[in-house]
Amino acid sequence: MKVIEVVAAIIKKEDRIFITRRGYGEFIDLWEFPGGKIESGESREEALHREIKEELELDIKNLQFLTTVDYDYDNFHLTMHCFICEIDGGKLNLNAHNDAKWVTFSDLENQKWVPADILVIDVLKEAL
């Protein structure tokens, strides 16, 4: 089975988390934590900075590792490294998503999530 390794940003501001809705592919219109694939030679942190800049045109800071989630989809295995972080500038532009919003911690479970991201929410609830 093909293995895909990605990073995801759990962008936090006070009691809210920034989430994005996929604008393409099999999971279109499902919510997720933004991020993407790690390129050859990149650290996880470098990949996350690059992906958030590419997808959202935002800069992030204060990356704190939260968890690594492994999830088996039908045609690939996903390994996702998740970091809590904050926005450090830029102007939001949705280059890979069709919506984005801030939600409270208590409202995280009320979204329709990409399957692997549901596992992140369980860890996040324990950590915060």
ZAMARGU-4260 file (C-alpha; in steps of 0.2 Angstrom, whole numbers, plus 5000, padded with zeros to 4 digits):
<rodrens>
0) 5000/5000/5000 | 5006/5017/4996 | 5011/5028/5011 | 5009/5047/5010 | 5017/5057/5024
5) 5010/5075/5027 | 5010/5089/5040 | 4995/5098/5047 | 4993/5115/5056 | 4981/5117/5070
10) 4980/5135/5070 | 4975/5142/5087 | 4969/5159/5093 | 4963/5160/5110 | 4949/5147/5112
15) 4946/5145/5093 | 4954/5134/5080 | 4955/5138/5061 | 4949/5125/5049 | 4948/5123/5030
20) 4936/5115/5019 | 4943/5105/5004 | 4940/5112/4987 | 4944/5097/4977 | 4946/5078/4976
25) 4938/5063/4985 | 4935/5073/5001 | 4928/5089/4993 | 4918/5100/5005 | 4924/5090/5021
30) 4933/5100/5034 | 4952/5098/5038 | 4967/5105/5047 | 4977/5113/5033 | 4993/5107/5027
35) 5001/5095/5014 | 5014/5083/5009 | 5032/5084/5015 | 5044/5086/5000 | 5061/5077/4999
40) 5074/5085/5010 | 5061/5095/5021 | 5059/5094/5039 | 5041/5093/5045 | 5042/5111/5051
45) 5049/5117/5035 | 5035/5108/5025 | 5021/5115/5036 | 5028/5133/5034 | 5028/5130/5015
50) 5011/5122/5014 | 5002/5135/5024 | 5011/5149/5014 | 5005/5140/4997 | 4988/5135/5003
55) 4983/5150/5013 | 4996/5164/5010 | 4999/5165/5029 | 5014/5164/5040 | 5014/5153/5055
60) 5024/5153/5071 | 5026/5144/5088 | 5025/5127/5081 | 5022/5114/5095 | 5021/5096/5090
65) 5004/5088/5095 | 5003/5071/5088 | 5006/5059/5073 | 4991/5050/5066 | 4991/5035/5055
70) 4975/5031/5045 | 4972/5018/5032 | 4961/5025/5017 | 4955/5013/5004 | 4970/5015/4992
75) 4984/5023/5003 | 4991/5024/5021 | 4992/5042/5028 | 5004/5047/5041 | 5000/5065/5047
80) 5011/5075/5059 | 5001/5088/5068 | 5007/5104/5075 | 4998/5118/5085 | 5003/5135/5079
85) 4998/5153/5077 | 4996/5165/5063 | 5011/5177/5061 | 5006/5187/5046 | 5001/5187/5028
90) 4984/5190/5021 | 4972/5175/5020 | 4969/5168/5002 | 4961/5151/4999 | 4971/5143/4986
95) 4967/5125/4989 | 4950/5126/4999 | 4933/5133/4996 | 4930/5139/5014 | 4938/5142/5030
100) 4932/5147/5047 | 4937/5149/5066 | 4927/5137/5077 | 4928/5135/5096 | 4935/5119/5104
105) 4918/5113/5108 | 4911/5115/5090 | 4925/5105/5083 | 4915/5089/5084 | 4900/5097/5075
110) 4909/5098/5058 | 4910/5085/5044 | 4928/5080/5044 | 4940/5071/5032 | 4942/5054/5041
115) 4960/5055/5047 | 4957/5072/5055 | 4944/5065/5067 | 4958/5056/5076 | 4967/5073/5078
120) 4952/5081/5086 | 4952/5067/5100 | 4970/5071/5104 | 4967/5089/5103 | 4953/5089/5116
125) 4964/5080/5128 | 4979/5092/5126 | 4969/5108/5127
</rodrens>
